[in-house]
Amino acid sequence: MENNNLKAGKVGIIGAGSVGSTTAYALMVQGIGSEIVLIDRNKEKAEGEAMDIMHGQSFVKPIQVRAGDYSDLKDAKVIIITAGAPQKEGETRLDLVQKNTNIFKDIISEITKYNQDAILLVVANPVDILTYITLKLSGFSKKRVIGSGTVLDSARFRSLISEQCKIAAKNVHGYVIGEHGDSEVPVWSLTNIAGTQIDKYCPICDQNCDGVIKERISEQVKNAAYEIIEKKGSTYYAVALGVAQITQAILRDEDTVLTVSSLLQGEYGIEDVSLSLPTVIDNNGIRNVLELDLNKEEREAFINSANLMKDAIKELDI
């Protein structure tokens, strides 16, 4: 049962870097929530970001954005964790694992000191492992610990198919599952455009699609962050919009299906690891996780992704 002491529209954001501050901005512009508290070890940075965002309040729906401390999280409904060491050029998300695990030990300890009823939304990388670690350190139920997972990968997937097929992205339906990282799995077998399976749509599309195009799109989705980091140093716009959508699904009790990361408990025979699958999100967090009818190749790739995450977790000091 939901704790009535939580403010339904209050959101805390841990980390006022590019992702955290852009997420606060995205929430404000879209009118998601009533209060946003930015927390950062560099309090002046958090204060500056909050001031800059609040100066635009006359252009949007009423919302309060301010800097604060962990004690200000005591009645937050959703707490978004973006803080952590940034991914550098040439570095994989898994390279960050122990570094950010150590950071998360302190963060989760501070959060649970003041709030044990909120929904925790993990965004920092490697997001699947940090989601698992957050679950273990917090002691929260699995439904209230969510990773942003492959929400962004799925959006990139649809965007690239949209460009290839000359169809609006909103009419492209497809998912990327598994790790938010190099072992992610694009589910081509179930991808469709307006209900038409992608392979059957291609002859209609007349854009000369073939297996090579599929492989290229899959690689572009997987490597998008590396390319962006090489060109501009970090990624934050699209991920902030994805995090805003997850937050909206929670605060507005939308029953929305999103490919977030959560603890698996028997899906495809996998236990005790957090990975992304299409998941129904409501006001209480995770309502249920959906198992897709994967083909043999996709199922094996998903299991491989799980095993890679488990191997990485075994190496951690948690």
Wavefront OBJ file of the C-alpha trace (Angstrom):
o trace
v 0.000 0.000 0.000
v 1.262 3.462 -0.888
v 2.591 5.558 1.985
v 0.293 8.577 2.393
v 3.212 10.639 3.702
v 4.693 10.806 0.214
v 3.896 13.818 -1.963
v 2.391 12.453 -5.165
v 4.154 14.950 -7.421
v 7.483 15.364 -5.647
v 10.601 14.146 -7.434
v 14.151 14.049 -6.104
v 17.117 13.969 -8.480
v 20.504 12.859 -7.158
v 23.190 14.371 -9.372
v 22.978 17.810 -10.997
v 25.293 17.016 -13.888
v 24.215 17.011 -17.521
v 21.773 14.099 -17.196
v 20.291 15.178 -13.865
v 19.798 18.824 -14.750
v 18.458 18.016 -18.229
v 16.030 15.558 -16.642
v 14.810 18.294 -14.285
v 14.357 20.578 -17.289
v 12.470 17.886 -19.252
v 10.144 17.262 -16.296
v 9.456 20.972 -15.940
v 8.813 21.595 -19.645
v 6.387 18.653 -19.798
v 4.645 19.593 -16.563
v 5.507 16.311 -14.841
v 5.368 16.622 -11.064
v 4.808 19.577 -8.771
v 8.194 19.816 -7.048
v 11.716 18.812 -8.066
v 14.631 18.769 -5.642
v 18.145 18.690 -7.123
v 20.855 17.209 -4.895
v 24.542 17.219 -5.703
v 27.757 17.050 -3.683
v 28.535 20.372 -5.374
v 25.605 22.269 -3.865
v 26.379 25.476 -5.760
v 26.082 23.569 -9.034
v 22.669 22.255 -7.959
v 21.603 25.748 -6.892
v 22.715 27.243 -10.203
v 20.892 24.609 -12.257
v 17.717 25.048 -10.200
v 17.843 28.835 -10.587
v 18.388 28.612 -14.340
v 15.464 26.217 -14.788
v 13.133 28.204 -12.508
v 13.714 31.387 -14.485
v 11.580 29.813 -17.210
v 8.625 29.063 -14.917
v 6.390 31.690 -16.515
v 6.479 29.711 -19.773
v 5.288 26.374 -18.345
v 2.824 24.850 -15.895
v 3.487 25.693 -12.231
v 6.301 23.620 -10.770
v 8.939 24.273 -8.120
v 12.562 23.376 -8.831
v 15.083 23.865 -6.052
v 18.372 22.585 -4.709
v 18.321 20.611 -1.495
v 19.871 17.972 0.729
v 19.093 14.308 1.274
v 16.771 15.255 4.141
v 14.545 16.959 1.548
v 13.791 13.532 0.042
v 11.732 12.378 3.018
v 8.404 12.791 1.220
v 9.474 12.343 -2.435
v 7.416 9.893 -4.491
v 10.156 9.240 -7.064
v 13.915 9.529 -6.512
v 16.009 9.567 -9.687
v 19.684 8.649 -9.347
v 21.883 10.062 -12.104
v 25.013 10.620 -9.994
v 28.132 8.634 -10.796
v 31.377 8.693 -12.685
v 30.739 9.646 -16.333
v 31.468 7.296 -19.199
v 34.586 8.477 -20.999
v 35.550 8.102 -24.630
v 36.690 4.533 -25.294
v 35.200 3.301 -22.016
v 32.332 0.794 -21.883
v 29.496 1.057 -19.401
v 30.811 -2.027 -17.621
v 34.195 -0.320 -17.128
v 32.406 2.006 -14.691
v 31.008 -0.748 -12.521
v 33.144 -0.792 -9.341
v 33.680 2.965 -9.415
v 29.965 3.666 -9.416
v 29.178 0.823 -7.047
v 31.278 2.581 -4.413
v 29.488 5.867 -5.083
v 26.097 4.153 -4.812
v 26.874 2.690 -1.405
v 26.942 6.216 0.000
v 23.970 7.457 -2.050
v 21.604 4.621 -1.140
v 22.578 4.872 2.529
v 21.677 8.570 2.528
v 18.393 8.046 0.673
v 17.133 5.274 2.967
v 18.009 7.340 6.026
v 15.178 9.713 5.098
v 12.834 7.797 2.779
v 12.036 4.089 2.661
v 8.832 4.288 0.638
v 9.753 6.082 -2.590
v 10.268 4.529 -5.999
v 13.958 4.561 -6.919
v 14.766 5.184 -10.588
v 18.386 4.400 -11.477
v 19.889 6.129 -14.524
v 23.661 6.056 -13.883
v 25.719 3.446 -15.749
v 26.124 0.539 -15.869
v 22.422 0.882 -15.209
v 21.463 -2.806 -14.992
v 24.133 -3.628 -12.438
v 23.495 -0.446 -10.458
v 19.765 -1.247 -10.438
v 20.583 -4.650 -8.934
v 22.946 -3.058 -6.413
v 20.346 -0.434 -5.472
v 17.817 -3.188 -4.823
v 20.240 -5.094 -2.583
v 21.507 -2.042 -0.684
v 18.111 -0.419 -0.176
v 16.147 -3.488 0.843
v 13.192 -2.107 -1.167
v 10.758 -4.412 -2.948
v 11.608 -5.162 -6.568
v 8.607 -3.213 -7.822
v 10.053 0.014 -6.375
v 13.566 -0.251 -7.838
v 13.626 0.530 -11.544
v 16.472 1.131 -13.977
v 16.064 3.321 -17.060
v 17.314 0.215 -18.870
v 16.813 0.037 -22.618
v 14.112 2.719 -22.819
v 16.609 4.882 -24.702
v 17.880 1.973 -26.834
v 14.320 1.129 -27.844
v 13.743 4.779 -28.762
v 16.924 4.814 -30.850
v 15.836 1.554 -32.489
v 12.478 3.006 -33.507
v 14.073 6.253 -34.635
v 16.527 4.520 -36.969
v 13.839 2.251 -38.410
v 11.695 5.353 -38.898
v 14.476 7.018 -40.888
v 15.085 3.908 -42.986
v 11.415 3.232 -43.750
v 10.285 6.863 -44.055
v 7.578 6.291 -41.438
v 6.898 8.357 -38.309
v 8.656 6.857 -35.285
v 5.351 6.712 -33.371
v 4.130 4.124 -35.902
v 7.176 1.896 -35.380
v 6.745 -0.700 -32.630
v 9.792 -2.590 -31.470
v 11.921 -3.253 -28.416
v 15.536 -3.614 -27.423
v 15.876 -5.878 -24.384
v 18.623 -7.186 -22.104
v 21.584 -5.069 -21.051
v 21.733 -1.359 -21.723
v 25.090 -1.963 -23.333
v 27.052 -4.122 -25.711
v 25.029 -7.326 -25.173
v 21.633 -5.698 -25.779
v 19.154 -7.578 -27.978
v 17.023 -5.867 -30.658
v 13.867 -7.958 -31.058
v 13.515 -7.880 -34.821
v 11.163 -10.878 -34.915
v 8.392 -8.869 -33.207
v 9.126 -5.438 -34.675
v 6.234 -4.057 -36.698
v 5.018 -0.941 -38.454
v 1.336 -0.226 -37.837
v 0.793 -3.922 -37.074
v 2.672 -5.206 -40.140
v 5.676 -7.357 -39.227
v 8.880 -5.648 -40.366
v 9.886 -8.363 -42.863
v 6.457 -8.174 -44.498
v 6.560 -4.395 -44.511
v 9.886 -4.191 -46.336
v 8.480 -5.100 -49.809
v 5.821 -2.404 -49.331
v 8.406 0.050 -48.055
v 10.499 -0.238 -51.229
v 13.568 1.140 -49.452
v 15.790 -1.828 -50.386
v 15.860 -3.236 -46.854
v 17.715 -6.486 -46.231
v 19.658 -8.326 -43.532
v 22.567 -5.919 -43.924
v 20.313 -2.958 -43.134
v 19.036 -4.723 -40.011
v 22.568 -5.454 -38.882
v 23.605 -1.851 -39.506
v 20.667 -0.481 -37.498
v 21.386 -2.885 -34.624
v 25.017 -1.766 -34.540
v 24.051 1.896 -34.710
v 21.726 1.489 -31.735
v 24.375 -0.347 -29.719
v 27.142 2.129 -30.547
v 25.120 5.356 -30.457
v 26.402 6.456 -27.049
v 30.028 5.817 -28.008
v 29.627 7.937 -31.134
v 27.912 10.779 -29.277
v 30.524 10.746 -26.501
v 33.286 10.889 -29.114
v 31.628 13.862 -30.818
v 30.377 15.930 -27.858
v 31.607 14.336 -24.641
v 28.401 12.941 -23.144
v 24.779 12.028 -23.815
v 21.871 13.620 -21.966
v 19.017 14.999 -24.086
v 17.348 11.771 -25.222
v 17.995 9.909 -21.969
v 16.426 12.795 -20.023
v 13.288 12.507 -22.160
v 13.226 8.756 -21.532
v 13.568 9.248 -17.770
v 10.819 11.874 -17.894
v 8.537 9.358 -19.597
v 9.189 6.747 -16.895
v 8.557 9.333 -14.176
v 5.345 10.429 -15.859
v 4.157 6.813 -16.081
v 4.614 6.524 -12.300
v 3.189 9.877 -11.199
v 0.196 9.702 -13.556
v -0.463 5.983 -12.962
v -0.401 5.367 -16.708
v -0.001 1.556 -16.944
v 2.540 2.278 -19.676
v 4.744 -0.453 -21.169
v 8.409 0.560 -21.137
v 11.618 -1.463 -21.431
v 12.927 -0.649 -17.970
v 15.423 -2.735 -16.019
v 14.256 -4.687 -12.981
v 15.035 -7.838 -11.023
v 14.181 -10.948 -13.028
v 12.486 -13.769 -11.151
v 12.219 -16.670 -13.532
v 11.627 -14.912 -16.855
v 13.217 -17.133 -19.522
v 14.581 -19.198 -16.620
v 16.719 -16.296 -15.371
v 16.994 -15.337 -11.705
v 18.804 -12.790 -9.550
v 19.898 -10.232 -12.124
v 18.376 -6.975 -13.352
v 17.745 -6.605 -17.084
v 15.286 -4.871 -19.378
v 12.073 -6.377 -20.672
v 8.789 -4.676 -21.601
v 7.298 -3.766 -18.231
v 3.983 -2.270 -17.144
v 4.642 0.836 -15.029
v 2.014 2.321 -12.733
v 1.814 4.493 -9.619
v 3.376 1.759 -7.477
v 6.317 1.187 -9.838
v 6.530 -2.162 -11.598
v 3.158 -3.857 -12.039
v 4.372 -6.799 -14.101
v 7.131 -7.839 -16.496
v 6.155 -9.197 -19.915
v 7.842 -12.187 -21.550
v 8.017 -11.789 -25.307
v 7.703 -14.697 -27.726
v 11.353 -14.490 -28.776
v 12.860 -16.590 -31.534
v 15.668 -18.983 -30.641
v 18.478 -16.573 -31.550
v 16.980 -13.699 -29.533
v 16.316 -15.909 -26.530
v 19.906 -17.189 -26.524
v 21.230 -13.639 -26.858
v 19.078 -12.500 -23.931
v 20.328 -15.348 -21.740
v 23.894 -14.479 -22.751
v 23.264 -10.868 -21.713
v 22.057 -12.090 -18.316
v 25.123 -14.277 -17.838
v 27.442 -11.371 -18.639
v 25.716 -9.223 -16.020
v 25.918 -12.018 -13.441
v 29.648 -12.454 -14.100
v 30.204 -8.714 -13.615
v 28.204 -8.712 -10.362
v 30.308 -11.573 -8.978
v 33.397 -9.375 -9.242
v 31.912 -6.575 -7.163
v 32.484 -5.688 -3.555
v 28.926 -5.079 -2.328
l 1 2 3 4 5 6 7 8 9 10 11 12 13 14 15 16 17 18 19 20 21 22 23 24 25 26 27 28 29 30 31 32 33 34 35 36 37 38 39 40 41 42 43 44 45 46 47 48 49 50 51 52 53 54 55 56 57 58 59 60 61 62 63 64 65 66 67 68 69 70 71 72 73 74 75 76 77 78 79 80 81 82 83 84 85 86 87 88 89 90 91 92 93 94 95 96 97 98 99 100 101 102 103 104 105 106 107 108 109 110 111 112 113 114 115 116 117 118 119 120 121 122 123 124 125 126 127 128 129 130 131 132 133 134 135 136 137 138 139 140 141 142 143 144 145 146 147 148 149 150 151 152 153 154 155 156 157 158 159 160 161 162 163 164 165 166 167 168 169 170 171 172 173 174 175 176 177 178 179 180 181 182 183 184 185 186 187 188 189 190 191 192 193 194 195 196 197 198 199 200 201 202 203 204 205 206 207 208 209 210 211 212 213 214 215 216 217 218 219 220 221 222 223 224 225 226 227 228 229 230 231 232 233 234 235 236 237 238 239 240 241 242 243 244 245 246 247 248 249 250 251 252 253 254 255 256 257 258 259 260 261 262 263 264 265 266 267 268 269 270 271 272 273 274 275 276 277 278 279 280 281 282 283 284 285 286 287 288 289 290 291 292 293 294 295 296 297 298 299 300 301 302 303 304 305 306 307 308 309 310 311 312 313 314 315 316 317 318
